[in-house]
Amino acid sequence: PYVIVCNHQASLDILGMVEVIPDRCVPIAKKELLYMGTVGWACWLCGIIFINRHKREDAIDVISQTARTMWRENVR
């Protein structure tokens, strides 16, 4: 298992990230993207995990739940 950290500065960077990210990778995004209309719906349908960066405990809880699910289902 590994973590890829991407700080995209422009919308074109997403195209490059799609080519580099492995098939079984699940992206984590800030929760604000969920409320951006069509972009939010597309992200939600693609299975992106949203974290609330303003509430540290909530973000840690979401990431911990994701890690437990990965452990339980034996997913790398």
Protein Blocks (a to p, Z undefined) as FASTA:
>chain_A
ZZdddddfbfklmmmmmmmpcfklccdddfklmmnojmmmmmmmnopacddfklmklmmm
mmmmmmmmmmmnopZZ
